[in-house]
Amino acid sequence: MYLLAVATCILAFSGFVQCDAEPSVEGGVLVLTQANFQNVIKENEFILVEFYAPWCGHCKQLAPEYEKAAQALEKQGSSIKLGKVDATIESTLAEEYGVRGYPTLKFFRNGNEVEYNGGRTSEEIVAWVTKKTGPAAAEIKTVEEFEALTKENKVVVLGFFKDPESAEAKTFLSVASGVDEYPFAITEADDVFSKYEAKDGAIILFKQFDEGKAVYEGESNEAEIKKFLTANSIPLIVEFNHESAQKIFGGDIKSHLLMFVSKEAGHLEKYADKAKDVAKKFRNDVLFVTINADEEDHKRILDFFGMEKEEVPSMRLIRLEEDMAKYKPENSELDADNIEAFVQSYIDGKLKQHLLSQKLPEDWDKTPVKTLVSSNFDQIVFNKDKDVLVEFYAPWCGHCKQLAPIYDQLGEKFADSETVVIAKIDATANELEHTKITSFPTIKLYKKGDNVAVDYNGERTLEGFTKFLESGGQDSEGVPDVEEVEVDESDEVQPKDEL
């Protein structure tokens, strides 16, 4: 039999026989390959698959949570399976399913692919796949049932409805069907009502942190219920890390107070914990977040705000909407009164945006490529007598480094021109109220006369730039010969990522 199995697999490699190898199991997770993938997908009604790369830091962070989720589902007796594919080995399989970054998670229901958009903790993974495979809200008949649910999950939402067919109950279930981050339950049982002293129509969010629970007291309105859940389902003070990033930046609350602290110096206990009462006051409008400045990975965030580690502890406020804005307090001390005054001024619309700016170098115009900063940008760029080509770059951007020698050649070519200026600006250290940059490098021509900005989308060659300038910004056909690097970093690691 053993020789027959070996012979079968040899034939499979030769293209004569399909060898559906049984997947091995690691930490409760099925190990999927080209040979067994289709068979496993076909045999399991529900399966979540992670495409990963062994060298990917995000994949390494996800791995233990993914295994815990698989084990939790198995313990519950669930038919839902979790699998993983090493995309660096099974590259054909990864390409077939359009994997462009790591980790990529895809959910399969009866063989049909569904994009995974849940969280990355074991609880969030279990909640998401459970919601996708069962009712929007579990029916609770006993106190013991619900206590078991709250023991397994940090957040659970329970609706108390004597009539499950009422309009209010249907509104609750509609909300439940659209929220995948944590489980929902519904009950009409008298002993459950009595245990939690709930009235008919009540919605209570139970949580293993802060106050322990939050009661919704508004109207039966989907938007208002969702807003209540968003504000109360995360801690008053959220620590920024790999697991929380998606909740922080993907949530409905777009205004964030960022407290930069040092765990090593005991700042969490000294400052952050004492800010909880302030956070509670603003919880519907502003999310309070701590960022541990001790971590090397967080240095980029400090750079983004123009901060040095020596400034920690400190705070900033950011509004993450289409027109992103940053705010810096006059007094950055993290005492409760100062934090409250800063946030209240923001709520009242009394704060002015804080724009980063470097000091103007003395030799800014001594080279063919002129150096711009926030203070001289408008004066140089909005000169109606000149065409001004500006590269918005980031010092750490690989594509910008590749462009540098070509851009210098361009500067030399037009050094003696009376009507053309070649310039560059470090967009990570200089911000402009009228111009927002979303990728590096971004290249714009500000045309003489009307100063209208025209984006350059041609090849990043000396010839391409020259043709563009000599045509007055008319000729920029084609696409860039290298990909741009997005300013706002993805949570995934892209295979060609320069970050």
Phi, psi and omega in degrees: 000319181298315180296325179295319180296317179298315180299321180298316181292325177297318178297324180297316178296334180277353177092009182266328186226138175278121182258100180274082182291140175293132181288142171281169183234130177234112180062029181089356182257132179287133179268112187257144180225175177302325184289328186246354190303303185298322180295317180294317179298322182289324185278341182248125181298320180229126177209133175260130184239130176256125171263120188226168173235132184302331182274352185285123181298319179296324178294320179296323179290325181287328190310306182295326178291322180295318178294319178299321179295317179299318180291323179295318178296319179296319180296326179284352183078020182286149177273355181286131180247157173240135179228167178216149180231124174283101186291343178283337176265311181267059185295325179296319179295317179297319180294322180300325182259018172065035180283120182242349179209166182236140350280149171245128180246134179229138180255136180243123177244111184053039177085353180268133186277134177230131180291134179275129178230027179270190182276189186236013171264161182301320180296318181292322179296312180298316180299318183293310183291328178293318179296323183286346185243359183221193179292158181299325180221133179288141178276122182257124182251339181224160177298321182298320178301314183288323178298323177295322180293317180289334179290327184272345186228139180291332180226131175220137178249126182241127176258133182254107184222117178292329178243100182297348180262002181291161180298322180295318180295322180292324176296317178299315181293328177294319175297315182300322182291340182259000181241118186254352189290334183209160184283151174245153176218158180223144182216150170233009184285130182299319183292331177288318175303314183293317182302318185255011175050048185258145174268161178298130181093359181286150174232121182237130175262118179262136183215153183267031180206170179051235187283350180093327177198162177219134183255127177279126184239015182268193179285165178280078184228126185303313183298318181290322178295316179297320179297318177298315181294318179301315184289330187255352184272354176240156182300155177302321176242115184260130176274127179286124175201185183302317184288324186270346187304316182295320179294319183294305188272343179259002182280176182281338180273114187261354177257125186233129170269119182257120178255111180274118186226170174241116177296320181300327181273002178077025184290332180300313180289321186286323186242304189298315182298328182282350180270001185298320180296323177292317179299323180296323181295325185252014192300334180279347186239328185226130177267129180265124187231136172257142177235120181281107183289351179289335184280130182300325181296340183268000181298325180299325180292318176299317179299321181301327179262006180066034184253149171256152181299333180295341180281348181285135005280145181200176180216154174218164176232139182226141175248115186262068174243190184304319177259083185297138180225145178240146182228139180238129180283155174293325178241113185268008181297141185265045172267154189303316182296319181292319178297315181298318180296319180296312181293320180296321177297323177295313180300322182280357179074027184263355183265145175260142180303143175263119180251129179292145177205136174272162174286141182291120179294145180297329183259029187301332183247018184270352180243161181304324176264114184283142180265124179252147170228178183303321188288332182250002185301305185298320182298317183278315188285321183266041174273114187291350181265358185224148167274125183241116177265124184238128171261121173266115188232169173236133183302330184271354186284120180299320180295323178295321179295322178293326182284333190311308182296326178292319181293324176296319177298321179297318178299317179294324182296324183252017183300325183264005182288140178272347187237357182234133176238131175256124185219164178216155178216134176285101186284353175276340183246354180225121181245147182237133183295328185266353183224123179248130183256132183248352179203158179240142345282148170249133183235124183232141172255122175263109190284141178295156182093286183255353180060022177294136181271129178241124180286137176269121182238016181269188180292142182271068178234162178300319180294317181297314179296318181299314179299320181296313182292317183290341177267006180067030179085009181276326187255096175221037181292161180098182180238157179303144181279356172223154181284149176278155177258123181293143180291313182274115188293138175284154177286340177272155173266119180277143181305326181252021185295135179262357186287000000 
